[in-house]
Amino acid sequence: MSDFRQIDDNLLASPQITVEDVAEAKSLGVTLIINNRPEDESPDQTPGAVIEAAAKKAAIDYVAIPVSHAGFGPGQVDAMREALDGASGKILAYCRSGTRSTLLWALAEAKAGKNPSAIASKAARGGYDISPIRQMIEMLSAGS
């Protein structure tokens, strides 16, 4: 059963999804699935290739931007920004809990010059706290 959380008008964040969740995402208008989970992070996770195959079968684009617990790098932020900018509809980003997906989205939004307080408010609406990376968000937002 899905636990999709609305972050903004175009982004849903979620803990690990299943093949069945792909069909639900399609019914919600999702046109892109972003996998932020490294492969083999946990023995119970659905492999990215399985989710990718289900997404392609449902005519949903798929991209993997894995984020380990070691943190975020500029390449991941850039890849997320590119994915967000290139999507033609709703986006579903997932990881183990949805937190890394939301934090990476927040960094990508800040890089695009979005207001840090608005970013934090949207993340909180979905039940996620961006305070651990708030300073990075402030710096990225100011530098854009």
MDAnalysis code that builds the backbone (N, CA, C; Angstrom):
import MDAnalysis as mda
import numpy as np

u = mda.Universe.empty(432, n_residues=144, atom_resindex=np.repeat(np.arange(144), 3), trajectory=True)
u.add_TopologyAttr("name", ["N", "CA", "C"] * 144)
u.add_TopologyAttr("resid", np.arange(1, 145))
u.add_TopologyAttr("resname", ["MET", "SER", "ASP", "PHE", "ARG", "GLN", "ILE", "ASP", "ASP", "ASN", "LEU", "LEU", "ALA", "SER", "PRO", "GLN", "ILE", "THR", "VAL", "GLU", "ASP", "VAL", "ALA", "GLU", "ALA", "LYS", "SER", "LEU", "GLY", "VAL", "THR", "LEU", "ILE", "ILE", "ASN", "ASN", "ARG", "PRO", "GLU", "ASP", "GLU", "SER", "PRO", "ASP", "GLN", "THR", "PRO", "GLY", "ALA", "VAL", "ILE", "GLU", "ALA", "ALA", "ALA", "LYS", "LYS", "ALA", "ALA", "ILE", "ASP", "TYR", "VAL", "ALA", "ILE", "PRO", "VAL", "SER", "HIS", "ALA", "GLY", "PHE", "GLY", "PRO", "GLY", "GLN", "VAL", "ASP", "ALA", "MET", "ARG", "GLU", "ALA", "LEU", "ASP", "GLY", "ALA", "SER", "GLY", "LYS", "ILE", "LEU", "ALA", "TYR", "CYS", "ARG", "SER", "GLY", "THR", "ARG", "SER", "THR", "LEU", "LEU", "TRP", "ALA", "LEU", "ALA", "GLU", "ALA", "LYS", "ALA", "GLY", "LYS", "ASN", "PRO", "SER", "ALA", "ILE", "ALA", "SER", "LYS", "ALA", "ALA", "ARG", "GLY", "GLY", "TYR", "ASP", "ILE", "SER", "PRO", "ILE", "ARG", "GLN", "MET", "ILE", "GLU", "MET", "LEU", "SER", "ALA", "GLY", "SER"])
u.atoms.positions = np.array([
    [0.834, -1.174, 0.000],
    [0.000, 0.000, 0.000],
    [0.887, 1.248, 0.000],
    [0.579, 2.183, -0.844],
    [1.437, 3.347, -1.004],
    [1.314, 4.318, 0.163],
    [2.379, 5.079, 0.326],
    [2.413, 6.152, 1.324],
    [2.921, 7.412, 0.612],
    [2.254, 7.765, -0.501],
    [2.650, 8.942, -1.260],
    [2.299, 10.191, -0.459],
    [3.257, 11.100, -0.346],
    [3.043, 12.337, 0.404],
    [3.216, 13.530, -0.530],
    [2.220, 14.383, -0.574],
    [2.239, 15.564, -1.438],
    [3.212, 16.595, -0.862],
    [4.237, 16.946, -1.633],
    [5.207, 17.948, -1.210],
    [4.863, 19.296, -1.836],
    [4.668, 19.301, -3.135],
    [4.159, 20.501, -3.809],
    [3.208, 20.051, -4.904],
    [2.790, 20.959, -5.757],
    [1.792, 20.607, -6.773],
    [2.250, 19.482, -7.692],
    [3.559, 19.374, -7.904],
    [4.067, 18.395, -8.861],
    [4.870, 17.260, -8.251],
    [5.165, 17.309, -6.955],
    [6.030, 16.291, -6.366],
    [5.351, 15.531, -5.245],
    [5.459, 14.211, -5.356],
    [5.083, 13.291, -4.293],
    [6.361, 12.620, -3.815],
    [6.519, 12.450, -2.517],
    [7.643, 11.704, -1.954],
    [7.068, 10.467, -1.278],
    [7.874, 9.408, -1.257],
    [7.362, 8.156, -0.724],
    [8.487, 7.287, -0.181],
    [8.146, 6.477, 0.819],
    [9.048, 5.377, 1.157],
    [9.091, 4.387, -0.021],
    [9.914, 3.385, 0.097],
    [10.081, 2.370, -0.950],
    [8.746, 1.997, -1.596],
    [8.719, 1.982, -2.912],
    [7.504, 1.608, -3.626],
    [7.615, 0.188, -4.165],
    [6.458, -0.338, -4.566],
    [6.370, -1.668, -5.165],
    [5.850, -1.530, -6.596],
    [5.813, -2.628, -7.304],
    [5.267, -2.630, -8.659],
    [3.804, -2.169, -8.633],
    [3.055, -2.584, -7.623],
    [1.651, -2.181, -7.513],
    [1.512, -0.670, -7.336],
    [2.457, -0.070, -6.641],
    [2.432, 1.380, -6.423],
    [2.621, 2.151, -7.730],
    [3.301, 1.557, -8.683],
    [3.511, 2.221, -9.981],
    [2.160, 2.470, -10.653],
    [1.273, 1.489, -10.598],
    [-0.060, 1.656, -11.190],
    [-0.832, 2.765, -10.478],
    [-0.716, 2.822, -9.158],
    [-1.389, 3.893, -8.423],
    [-0.804, 5.254, -8.804],
    [0.516, 5.311, -8.938],
    [1.162, 6.565, -9.342],
    [0.640, 7.018, -10.702],
    [0.498, 6.080, -11.607],
    [-0.029, 6.399, -12.943],
    [-1.427, 7.000, -12.823],
    [-2.251, 6.425, -11.967],
    [-3.624, 6.913, -11.817],
    [-3.670, 8.324, -11.222],
    [-2.594, 8.728, -10.548],
    [-2.506, 10.067, -9.960],
    [-1.881, 11.089, -10.913],
    [-1.516, 10.634, -12.101],
    [-0.937, 11.542, -13.086],
    [0.576, 11.632, -13.050],
    [1.239, 10.715, -12.357],
    [2.702, 10.718, -12.303],
    [3.249, 10.362, -13.682],
    [4.194, 11.177, -14.155],
    [4.838, 10.933, -15.445],
    [6.319, 10.615, -15.305],
    [6.841, 10.760, -14.082],
    [8.259, 10.468, -13.817],
    [8.399, 9.897, -12.416],
    [9.129, 8.780, -12.314],
    [9.501, 8.206, -11.023],
    [10.998, 8.393, -10.854],
    [11.380, 8.960, -9.703],
    [12.792, 9.144, -9.377],
    [13.130, 8.220, -8.213],
    [14.069, 7.328, -8.441],
    [14.534, 6.388, -7.424],
    [15.779, 6.977, -6.771],
    [15.671, 7.351, -5.508],
    [16.811, 7.902, -4.780],
    [17.460, 6.879, -3.846],
    [17.128, 5.631, -4.040],
    [17.625, 4.584, -3.142],
    [18.759, 3.805, -3.810],
    [19.900, 3.651, -3.124],
    [20.963, 2.814, -3.680],
    [20.505, 1.355, -3.759],
    [20.946, 0.664, -4.779],
    [20.620, -0.763, -4.895],
    [21.226, -1.531, -3.718],
    [20.535, -2.564, -3.301],
    [20.995, -3.462, -2.241],
    [21.194, -2.764, -0.895],
    [20.465, -1.659, -0.676],
    [20.539, -0.983, 0.611],
    [19.912, -1.852, 1.704],
    [18.897, -2.614, 1.309],
    [18.182, -3.467, 2.243],
    [17.700, -4.701, 1.494],
    [17.728, -5.860, 2.131],
    [17.307, -7.070, 1.418],
    [15.827, -7.087, 1.042],
    [15.012, -6.250, 1.689],
    [13.579, -6.278, 1.412],
    [13.137, -5.254, 0.367],
    [14.068, -4.497, -0.207],
    [13.661, -3.479, -1.167],
    [13.411, -4.077, -2.549],
    [12.445, -3.499, -3.245],
    [12.193, -3.892, -4.626],
    [13.318, -3.317, -5.476],
    [14.009, -4.147, -6.258],
    [15.121, -3.636, -7.068],
    [14.678, -2.526, -8.026],
    [15.567, -1.583, -8.230],
    [15.281, -0.481, -9.132],
    [14.900, -0.945, -10.522],
    [15.555, -1.989, -11.019],
    [15.256, -2.486, -12.364],
    [13.817, -2.987, -12.467],
    [13.289, -3.538, -11.392],
    [11.900, -4.017, -11.388],
    [10.936, -2.824, -11.429],
    [11.236, -1.794, -10.635],
    [10.410, -0.589, -10.651],
    [10.510, 0.090, -12.020],
    [11.709, 0.155, -12.566],
    [11.902, 0.774, -13.881],
    [11.088, 0.045, -14.952],
    [11.100, -1.280, -14.937],
    [10.333, -2.056, -15.927],
    [8.836, -1.796, -15.775],
    [8.355, -1.746, -14.542],
    [6.929, -1.467, -14.310],
    [6.580, -0.056, -14.763],
    [7.479, 0.891, -14.510],
    [7.246, 2.275, -14.930],
    [7.173, 2.358, -16.457],
    [8.112, 1.727, -17.129],
    [8.112, 1.774, -18.603],
    [6.849, 1.125, -19.163],
    [6.416, 0.037, -18.552],
    [5.190, -0.637, -18.983],
    [3.977, 0.282, -18.808],
    [4.022, 1.143, -17.791],
    [2.924, 2.080, -17.522],
    [3.120, 3.422, -18.245],
    [4.143, 3.506, -19.103],
    [4.460, 4.741, -19.838],
    [4.821, 5.887, -18.891],
    [5.580, 5.547, -17.855],
    [6.093, 6.529, -16.906],
    [7.618, 6.553, -17.065],
    [8.181, 7.744, -17.171],
    [9.635, 7.862, -17.225],
    [10.220, 7.473, -15.877],
    [11.487, 7.061, -15.888],
    [12.163, 6.593, -14.675],
    [13.600, 7.079, -14.705],
    [14.078, 7.530, -13.567],
    [15.489, 7.893, -13.429],
    [15.958, 7.498, -12.037],
    [17.187, 7.019, -11.952],
    [17.781, 6.668, -10.668],
    [18.835, 7.714, -10.312],
    [18.673, 8.310, -9.144],
    [19.649, 9.244, -8.590],
    [19.897, 8.775, -7.156],
    [20.703, 7.720, -6.995],
    [20.867, 7.145, -5.665],
    [21.578, 8.084, -4.697],
    [21.097, 8.071, -3.463],
    [21.679, 8.864, -2.382],
    [21.902, 7.910, -1.212],
    [23.155, 7.756, -0.824],
    [23.442, 6.904, 0.330],
    [23.319, 7.744, 1.603],
    [23.477, 7.089, 2.731],
    [23.415, 7.804, 4.002],
    [24.635, 8.698, 4.207],
    [25.609, 8.628, 3.287],
    [26.799, 9.479, 3.383],
    [26.481, 10.932, 3.063],
    [25.374, 11.163, 2.390],
    [24.982, 12.539, 2.111],
    [24.821, 12.835, 0.634],
    [24.692, 14.133, 0.353],
    [24.393, 14.611, -0.986],
    [25.623, 15.265, -1.593],
    [25.774, 15.090, -2.906],
    [26.842, 15.755, -3.628],
    [26.266, 16.651, -4.701],
    [27.075, 17.561, -5.228],
    [26.598, 18.477, -6.265],
    [26.029, 17.761, -7.490],
    [26.607, 16.627, -7.850],
    [26.104, 15.880, -9.004],
    [24.686, 15.381, -8.801],
    [24.386, 14.953, -7.591],
    [23.035, 14.490, -7.292],
    [22.038, 15.648, -7.309],
    [22.436, 16.789, -6.765],
    [21.565, 17.965, -6.767],
    [21.296, 18.396, -8.203],
    [22.348, 18.423, -9.019],
    [22.182, 18.804, -10.430],
    [21.291, 17.816, -11.172],
    [21.486, 16.526, -10.923],
    [20.666, 15.504, -11.588],
    [19.199, 15.633, -11.175],
    [18.966, 15.916, -9.904],
    [17.583, 16.097, -9.431],
    [16.962, 17.329, -10.078],
    [17.719, 18.410, -10.151],
    [17.199, 19.646, -10.763],
    [16.849, 19.378, -12.227],
    [17.718, 18.661, -12.922],
    [17.467, 18.332, -14.326],
    [16.218, 17.471, -14.471],
    [16.057, 16.502, -13.592],
    [14.871, 15.637, -13.642],
    [13.599, 16.437, -13.372],
    [13.646, 17.307, -12.374],
    [12.479, 18.130, -12.048],
    [12.121, 19.034, -13.222],
    [13.132, 19.649, -13.812],
    [12.899, 20.567, -14.931],
    [12.402, 19.860, -16.177],
    [12.800, 18.609, -16.360],
    [12.449, 17.884, -17.574],
    [11.130, 17.143, -17.515],
    [10.525, 17.081, -16.336],
    [9.275, 16.331, -16.187],
    [8.107, 17.095, -16.809],
    [7.193, 16.335, -17.379],
    [6.035, 16.946, -18.038],
    [4.751, 16.777, -17.228],
    [4.867, 16.317, -16.021],
    [3.696, 16.105, -15.166],
    [4.151, 15.882, -13.742],
    [3.348, 15.167, -12.988],
    [3.686, 14.897, -11.591],
    [4.878, 13.950, -11.498],
    [5.591, 14.095, -10.394],
    [6.795, 13.311, -10.133],
    [6.614, 12.572, -8.820],
    [7.041, 11.321, -8.799],
    [7.097, 10.537, -7.564],
    [8.561, 10.220, -7.298],
    [9.098, 10.719, -6.187],
    [10.466, 10.420, -5.774],
    [10.400, 9.529, -4.539],
    [11.224, 8.487, -4.534],
    [11.186, 7.575, -3.386],
    [12.578, 7.149, -2.953],
    [12.659, 6.752, -1.696],
    [13.852, 6.159, -1.098],
    [13.356, 5.229, 0.008],
    [14.134, 4.976, 1.019],
    [13.675, 4.067, 2.078],
    [12.492, 4.646, 2.851],
    [12.576, 5.943, 3.206],
    [11.506, 6.559, 4.000],
    [10.855, 7.755, 3.318],
    [11.461, 8.239, 2.249],
    [11.012, 9.457, 1.588],
    [11.807, 10.677, 2.012],
    [12.575, 10.539, 3.080],
    [13.326, 11.685, 3.598],
    [14.426, 12.126, 2.648],
    [15.273, 11.207, 2.200],
    [16.357, 11.599, 1.288],
    [15.801, 12.190, -0.002],
    [14.692, 11.641, -0.487],
    [14.075, 12.193, -1.696],
    [13.626, 13.635, -1.464],
    [13.011, 13.879, -0.312],
    [12.543, 15.227, 0.002],
    [13.711, 16.178, 0.212],
    [14.753, 15.726, 0.891],
    [15.915, 16.583, 1.111],
    [16.614, 16.908, -0.208],
    [16.725, 15.932, -1.089],
    [17.352, 16.196, -2.384],
    [16.501, 17.154, -3.203],
    [15.186, 16.986, -3.173],
    [14.277, 17.938, -3.836],
    [14.494, 19.337, -3.277],
    [14.592, 19.447, -1.940],
    [14.770, 20.750, -1.303],
    [16.065, 21.413, -1.759],
    [17.139, 20.653, -1.854],
    [18.408, 21.208, -2.330],
    [18.306, 21.652, -3.786],
    [17.630, 20.866, -4.601],
    [17.460, 21.224, -6.016],
    [16.597, 22.469, -6.167],
    [15.583, 22.610, -5.334],
    [14.742, 23.800, -5.360],
    [15.545, 25.030, -4.932],
    [16.365, 24.874, -3.904],
    [17.202, 25.982, -3.440],
    [18.187, 26.396, -4.524],
    [18.747, 25.418, -5.210],
    [19.690, 25.730, -6.291],
    [19.010, 26.540, -7.385],
    [17.701, 26.344, -7.552],
    [16.939, 27.091, -8.550],
    [16.502, 28.461, -8.007],
    [16.925, 28.788, -6.790],
    [16.633, 30.100, -6.232],
    [15.320, 30.219, -5.484],
    [14.695, 29.083, -5.198],
    [13.419, 29.125, -4.477],
    [13.640, 29.566, -3.027],
    [12.625, 30.113, -2.427],
    [12.666, 30.636, -1.069],
    [12.819, 29.502, -0.049],
    [13.861, 29.559, 0.793],
    [14.084, 28.494, 1.775],
    [12.902, 28.252, 2.711],
    [12.232, 29.309, 3.125],
    [11.080, 29.122, 4.027],
    [9.935, 28.419, 3.314],
    [9.722, 28.753, 2.046],
    [8.678, 28.085, 1.261],
    [9.031, 26.617, 1.054],
    [10.305, 26.333, 0.807],
    [10.762, 24.950, 0.644],
    [10.491, 24.172, 1.934],
    [10.862, 24.756, 3.067],
    [10.664, 24.082, 4.357],
    [9.190, 23.838, 4.630],
    [8.361, 24.798, 4.288],
    [6.922, 24.672, 4.509],
    [6.327, 23.540, 3.663],
    [6.745, 23.455, 2.420],
    [6.243, 22.393, 1.548],
    [6.686, 21.021, 2.045],
    [7.937, 20.917, 2.456],
    [8.434, 19.639, 2.977],
    [7.658, 19.239, 4.231],
    [7.411, 20.210, 5.104],
    [6.667, 19.935, 6.336],
    [5.249, 19.484, 6.029],
    [4.661, 20.039, 4.969],
    [3.309, 19.627, 4.567],
    [3.263, 18.126, 4.277],
    [4.369, 17.596, 3.776],
    [4.453, 16.165, 3.507],
    [4.938, 15.359, 4.702],
    [5.237, 16.046, 5.800],
    [5.691, 15.337, 6.993],
    [7.195, 15.183, 7.095],
    [7.935, 15.983, 6.330],
    [9.397, 15.880, 6.334],
    [10.026, 17.152, 6.893],
    [11.117, 16.974, 7.620],
    [11.836, 18.069, 8.271],
    [13.152, 18.299, 7.535],
    [13.337, 19.496, 6.996],
    [14.576, 19.783, 6.264],
    [15.618, 20.489, 7.134],
    [15.347, 20.650, 8.421],
    [16.272, 21.396, 9.277],
    [17.709, 20.852, 9.261],
    [17.946, 19.536, 9.087],
    [19.340, 19.074, 9.046],
    [20.147, 19.670, 7.880],
    [19.475, 20.117, 6.829],
    [20.193, 20.687, 5.683],
    [19.799, 22.144, 5.434],
    [19.171, 22.761, 6.402],
    [18.676, 24.134, 6.209],
    [19.808, 25.101, 5.836],
    [20.964, 24.958, 6.447],
    [22.077, 25.848, 6.134],
    [22.514, 25.675, 4.676],
    [22.554, 24.453, 4.204],
    [22.904, 24.207, 2.797],
    [21.858, 24.825, 1.872],
    [20.601, 24.725, 2.254],
    [19.519, 25.303, 1.458],
    [19.668, 26.820, 1.385],
    [19.960, 27.436, 2.512],
    [20.157, 28.883, 2.553],
    [21.306, 29.297, 1.627],
    [22.417, 28.574, 1.687],
    [23.577, 28.904, 0.851],
    [23.280, 28.697, -0.629],
    [22.637, 27.599, -0.980],
    [22.313, 27.342, -2.384],
    [21.348, 28.386, -2.917],
    [20.349, 28.723, -2.135],
    [19.357, 29.695, -2.556],
    [19.977, 31.071, -2.758],
    [20.882, 31.441, -1.884],
    [21.536, 32.757, -1.983],
    [22.508, 32.817, -3.157],
    [23.052, 31.650, -3.526],
    [24.045, 31.628, -4.598],
    [23.486, 31.528, -5.994],
    [22.182, 31.372, -6.128],
    [21.619, 31.170, -7.472],
    [21.289, 32.481, -8.141],
])
